[in-house]
Amino acid sequence: MDLQGLWEKYREETVFNYSVLPEHLKKHGEHLVVEPQTLIVSRGEFPGSIYFILDGVAAGVREYADGNEYSYFQLDRQNGNIGLLEIFARKESYIATIVSITRVEMVRIDAALIYEAAMQDVSLLRRCTALLADDLYKRSGNDGILYYFQGIDRVRYYLTSYYERHQAEAEKGKVTVHAEYQDIASSIGVSVRTVGRNLQKLKETGEIGSWHKKTTVSQEQYRQMLENLYL
């Protein structure tokens, strides 16, 4: 069997979220709901728990010497596993502070239980491998990419990346962007004013829409932004 055939064989074992956990692990979970701007874990803390996001959006934040705080990645129910990287890397502290952006519903499970289960369950281990490898691959491909983008193209990059992560959640063919201007600005290294100005420009060119004061992106608009981004 060739490599692509093997990929297809194990295609179903590429997701690691709460839904795929064995029932005996779910029984040990603690259901939590936190409001926006709530601290979930702090950088430097021992990773004693794994958090599985069921609904909502959280962000990894980093504080700098100038007193500012910047978001540099987001987590949701698709990729919202907090602590997996740390326990599989055998590191004794969370690498990032995680804060809720929206109201977040999640389940907390003892990290030792998850680690032991994965070590004993080949299917879970495959899922962990696929999840972490996919994240590393994307980060490697995007390394330094914002250096080449300025202004409106940085906003296009953020929106196309957001669409790719959330297209499975599209309603009526459109993805709604649940991120505040400050979150977008922190993620792409521009000012809030720049984000607002460029979102308005993208609305005028038809590259994005809006619904209930939220930015929306259709598949056609996503393709249009990609074309303009990489002309």
N, C-alpha and C positions, 0 to 999 in steps of 0.2 A: 504494500500500500504506500502511495506517495505521501509527501508531507501535507499537501492540501486535503487529501483524503482523511488523514489523521486529525487535522484541525476540525474537519466536519464531524468526525466521530465524537469528539469531545466538545463540540460547540455549545451544548447545553450547560456545561460545567464552567462557565466563565463569569457567573454572577455570584457575589457573596454579599447577601443582605439578610435581613431578619427572616424573610420568607423561606429561605433554604435551610435554616437551622433545624437540627433534629428536635423533636418535641421535648426530650429530656433536658435540653439546654434552655428552651423557651420557658420551662417551668421555673428556672432559676432567675429569670429576668425581672427587673424592677421597672415598671412603666412610669415614665416621667413626662411632664409637660412644663416647658419654661416659656416665659414671655420674651419679647424682643430685647436685645441688649443684655442678656443674661450670660454670665460666665459659665461655661460647661466644664472645661478643663484648663489648667494653667500650664504654660511652658515650664519645664523643670520638675513638675510633679511626677511621682512614680506612676507608671501606667497600670494601675491595679484593676481598671475596668475598661471594657469595650462598650462603646455606645453605638447603637444602630438607629439611625434616623428613620422614622416612619413617615413624617410629614414636616414640611417647613425647610428653611435654609439657614445654615450656620456658616461661619467664615473663620479661617485662620488669620489671626492678626499678629502684628509685630510692632513693638514699641521702639522708638529711636531716641537717641540722646537729646534731640531737640524737643522732646515731649509729644511729638505727633505719633499717631497710631495708624497703621496702614493694613488693609486687607490684602492678602496675596493669594488666597485660593478660597473656593466656596465648596460647601458640602450640602447635599440634599439626599433624598431617599434612594437615588440611583447610585451615588458613590459615598454615602454618608456612613462610613465605618470609622469611628474615631478610636485609634489605639492599635489597629492591626499592624501598621507599619512598625510601630515601636516594639511590639512583642515578638514579631518575626525577625526583626533586626537584633533582638536581645539587648535593647537599650533600656536604661533604667529611668528614663524621663520622657514625657511627651515632648515632641519636637516643636510644637506650636501651641499658643493659647487659642482656644476655640470659643467663640462667642456667637450666640444666636442672633441672626439678622431679623427673622420673622418669629412668630410663635412656633416653637419646635416641639414635636411629639417624638419621643425616643424611648428605647429600652436599654437599660444598663445591665450588663452581665459580667460576672467576675472574669478577669482576663485569663486566669489560670485554667478555668473551665474551657474557654474557647481554644486556648493553645493546646491543651491536652487532647481535646476532641479532634482538632485538625491534624495532630500528629498521629492519631489512631485511625482517622477516616480519610482514605485516599481521595474521595470525591471532594471533601472540604478542602483538602490540601491543594488539589488542582484548581479549585475556585480561588483560593488565596493567591496562588501563583499567577493566575491569569489577571486578577484584579491589580496586583502590585506591578506586574510587568507592563500592563497597559498604561498605568499611571506614569511609570518611569519612561516608557516610550514616548508618550505625549509630551512630558516635561522636557525630554531630551530634544525632541523636534522643535519645541517652542523656545528653547533656551536662547535668549538674546533677541528674539524676533521683534519685540517692541522697540528695540534700538533703531530699527529701520522704518518704523511707522511714526508719523507725526499727526497731531490734531485729530481730524475727522477719521483718519484711517485707524487710529488706535480704538476709537469708539466702534468702528465697523468690526475690527478684530474681536473686541469684547462681545459684541452682539452675535456674530457668527459662531463664536465658540460657545456662547450660551445656548444658541439654537441647537447646536450639535448635541449638547449634553441633555437637552430637555425635549427634543422633538417627539419622543415617545409619549409625552404628556400633552401634546398639542390638542387644542379644542377648536373644532370647526376649522381645522387646517392651519391654526395659528398658535405660536408659542407666546405666552405672556411673560414678560421679563419682570420678575419679582425682585428687583434690586433698586435701592435708592441711589440718587446721584452720587452721594458720598461714597457708597460702596463701589460704584463703577470707577469713580475718580481714583480711589485708592488702589484699585486693581491694575489700572493702566498708567498710573503715574502722571495724571494731569489734574487741573483744578476742577472743582465742582462747576464753576462758571463755564469752563471749556466743554464739559460734558453736556450741560444744558444747551449751549449754543449749537453744538454739533448735532445733538439729537433733533433740534428744530430744523437744521439744514437737511437731515436725513428724511424727516417728515415731508419737507417741501419737495424733495426729489422722488418721493414715493418709495424709498427704501425701507421704511418702517411705518407702522400704523400706531393707533392708540385705542384703548378701550378702558373706560372708567379710570382715566388718568394714568394708566399703565401702558408702557411701550409694548407693542406686539410685533411679531415677525412671522410672515407667511413663508412657505417654501420658495415661492417665486422671489420674494424680497430677500431671502437668504442668498439665493443664487445671484441676484443682482448685486448685493453687497460684496460677495466673493469676487465677482467679475471686476468691480470697481477697485477692490482691494489689491488685486494682483495684476492689474493692467500694466 
